[in-house]
Amino acid sequence: YRSATRFFDTQTNNFDATIIPTSFDMTGFDSLTRARGDGLQKWGKQPNWKINTYGAETKYVDLVKQIISNDIADAMNWHNPSIQEIETADNTEQEGEYLVYWTDEDKDNYGNHHETLKPGSNEIASASTWFLKSNKARRIFLRQLTQGLGFVRNTSSYEFYTTDGEYTTQGKEMLYVLSSMNTGNTSPDTDAAPIL
């Protein structure tokens, strides 16, 4: 198993005993999550999901909800994600929310994503992902939604997803490790010492 430096509060016993096997692709994980050299950025707690249905086809809204509720919730060890549908021309991120919407105005072939960090922190405060209306592939929806979970580099590799839009075993492992670590964690698995 890989060495780790973790801290815990003896008053609440919130020790995270996740152990990462040496077989885990830490080099690949680091290249996707720590490319900026600032340690791990991620959600501190499960976000509320807001899906803007403005201009979207119902079947793709339903597909996105399914991916959030099943694939992402399972891989990130999140339970009963809160998903709200709205319909508005305004696509402004709100703290604690992950916004999803569709657009015609994008130069990328798939859509794109954005994350806002809490000031002075690696914790994601809000995020958004948008899709081109021309995109119909489950893989693209899964890929773009995954980007806003804490990946600072593109996760488009087929080692992460299958061609039909499911996480590979390696993709699930990376999300599991991401969810088990604390914000600011540095490679190989080191948390910053708590400020007392």
C-alpha positions in Angstrom: 0.0 0.0 0.0 1.1 3.6 -0.5 2.3 5.7 2.3 -0.1 8.4 3.5 0.0 11.3 6.0 -3.4 12.0 7.3 -4.7 14.0 10.3 -7.9 13.4 12.3 -9.8 15.1 15.1 -9.8 12.9 18.2 -13.0 14.6 19.5 -15.1 13.5 16.6 -13.2 10.4 15.3 -13.5 11.5 11.7 -10.4 9.6 10.7 -10.4 8.6 7.0 -8.7 5.2 6.8 -8.8 4.8 3.0 -5.7 2.9 1.9 -4.5 3.3 -1.7 -2.9 0.1 -3.1 0.4 0.4 -4.9 -1.3 -0.9 -8.0 -3.3 2.3 -8.3 -2.0 4.6 -11.1 -1.0 7.5 -8.9 1.1 9.1 -11.8 -2.1 9.2 -14.0 -4.2 10.5 -11.1 -1.7 13.2 -10.3 -1.5 14.3 -14.0 -5.3 14.7 -14.1 -5.9 16.2 -10.6 -2.7 18.1 -9.7 -1.5 19.6 -12.9 -1.5 23.1 -11.4 0.8 22.0 -8.5 -1.4 23.3 -5.8 -2.6 20.0 -4.3 -6.0 18.4 -4.8 -9.0 20.6 -5.6 -12.5 19.0 -5.0 -15.9 19.5 -3.5 -15.8 19.7 0.3 -19.3 18.3 0.5 -21.7 17.0 -2.1 -23.0 19.8 -4.3 -26.6 20.5 -5.1 -27.2 20.0 -8.8 -29.2 22.5 -10.8 -30.1 21.5 -14.4 -31.2 24.3 -16.7 -33.6 22.8 -19.2 -33.8 25.9 -21.3 -33.3 24.8 -24.9 -32.6 21.2 -23.9 -34.3 18.0 -25.2 -36.1 16.1 -22.4 -34.4 12.8 -23.1 -30.9 14.4 -22.6 -32.0 16.1 -19.4 -33.2 12.7 -18.2 -29.9 11.1 -19.3 -27.9 13.7 -17.3 -30.0 13.1 -14.2 -29.4 9.4 -14.6 -25.6 9.9 -14.9 -25.6 12.2 -11.8 -27.8 9.8 -9.7 -26.1 6.6 -10.7 -22.6 6.9 -12.2 -21.3 9.9 -10.4 -23.0 9.4 -7.0 -21.7 5.8 -7.0 -18.2 6.6 -8.0 -17.9 9.6 -5.6 -19.7 7.8 -2.7 -22.4 10.5 -2.6 -25.9 9.6 -1.5 -29.3 10.8 -2.8 -28.0 13.8 -4.8 -30.3 16.8 -4.8 -31.2 17.6 -8.5 -33.4 20.6 -9.3 -34.6 21.5 -12.8 -34.9 25.2 -13.7 -35.7 26.9 -17.0 -34.0 30.3 -17.5 -31.7 32.2 -19.9 -29.5 33.0 -16.9 -26.6 30.5 -16.3 -24.9 32.0 -13.3 -23.1 29.7 -10.8 -24.3 29.8 -7.2 -22.2 28.7 -4.2 -22.7 25.1 -3.3 -24.2 24.3 -6.7 -23.1 22.4 -9.8 -25.0 24.0 -12.7 -25.7 22.1 -16.0 -27.0 23.7 -19.1 -27.1 23.6 -23.0 -25.9 26.1 -25.5 -25.4 26.8 -29.2 -22.6 29.3 -28.5 -19.5 27.3 -27.9 -16.3 26.8 -29.9 -15.5 23.4 -28.2 -16.7 20.3 -29.9 -18.3 18.9 -26.8 -19.1 21.8 -24.4 -17.0 22.9 -21.5 -16.8 23.3 -17.7 -15.8 25.9 -15.1 -15.1 25.6 -11.4 -14.8 28.4 -8.8 -12.7 27.8 -5.7 -13.4 29.2 -2.2 -11.0 32.1 -1.6 -7.6 30.8 -0.2 -8.7 27.2 -0.6 -8.7 24.2 -2.9 -12.4 23.5 -2.1 -14.7 23.9 -5.1 -17.4 26.5 -4.2 -19.4 26.2 -7.4 -19.1 24.6 -10.9 -20.9 24.6 -14.2 -20.8 22.3 -17.2 -22.4 23.1 -20.5 -23.2 21.0 -23.6 -23.6 21.8 -27.2 -27.2 21.0 -28.3 -25.7 18.9 -31.2 -24.1 16.4 -28.8 -26.1 13.2 -28.2 -23.5 10.8 -26.9 -23.7 9.4 -23.3 -19.8 9.4 -23.2 -19.7 13.2 -23.8 -22.3 13.9 -21.0 -20.4 11.6 -18.6 -17.0 13.1 -19.5 -18.1 16.8 -19.1 -20.0 16.2 -15.9 -16.9 14.4 -14.5 -14.6 17.4 -15.3 -16.3 19.6 -12.6 -15.5 17.1 -9.8 -11.9 18.2 -9.3 -10.0 17.3 -12.5 -7.7 20.1 -13.7 -6.8 18.3 -16.9 -9.0 16.8 -19.6 -10.3 13.3 -18.8 -11.1 12.4 -22.4 -9.0 9.3 -22.4 -10.7 6.0 -23.2 -8.8 4.6 -20.2 -11.3 6.6 -18.1 -14.5 5.9 -20.1 -15.7 3.3 -22.4 -16.9 4.2 -25.9 -20.5 3.7 -24.9 -20.2 6.1 -21.9 -19.5 4.1 -18.8 -16.6 4.6 -16.4 -13.8 2.0 -16.8 -12.4 0.3 -13.7 -9.5 2.8 -13.7 -11.9 5.7 -14.0 -13.9 4.5 -11.0 -10.8 4.0 -9.0 -9.6 7.5 -9.7 -13.0 8.9 -8.6 -13.0 6.8 -5.5 -9.5 8.0 -4.6 -10.5 11.6 -5.4 -13.5 11.4 -3.1 -11.4 9.8 -0.3 -8.8 12.5 -0.1 -9.0 16.0 1.4 -8.7 19.2 -0.4 -5.1 20.4 -0.8 -3.8 16.8 -0.5 -0.4 16.5 -2.3 1.2 13.5 -3.9 1.7 10.7 -3.0 -1.1 11.1 -0.3 -0.3 13.9 2.1 -2.7 16.2 3.9 -1.7 19.6 5.1 -1.2 19.8 8.8 -4.3 21.2 10.5 -4.2 24.8 11.8 -4.9 24.7 15.5 
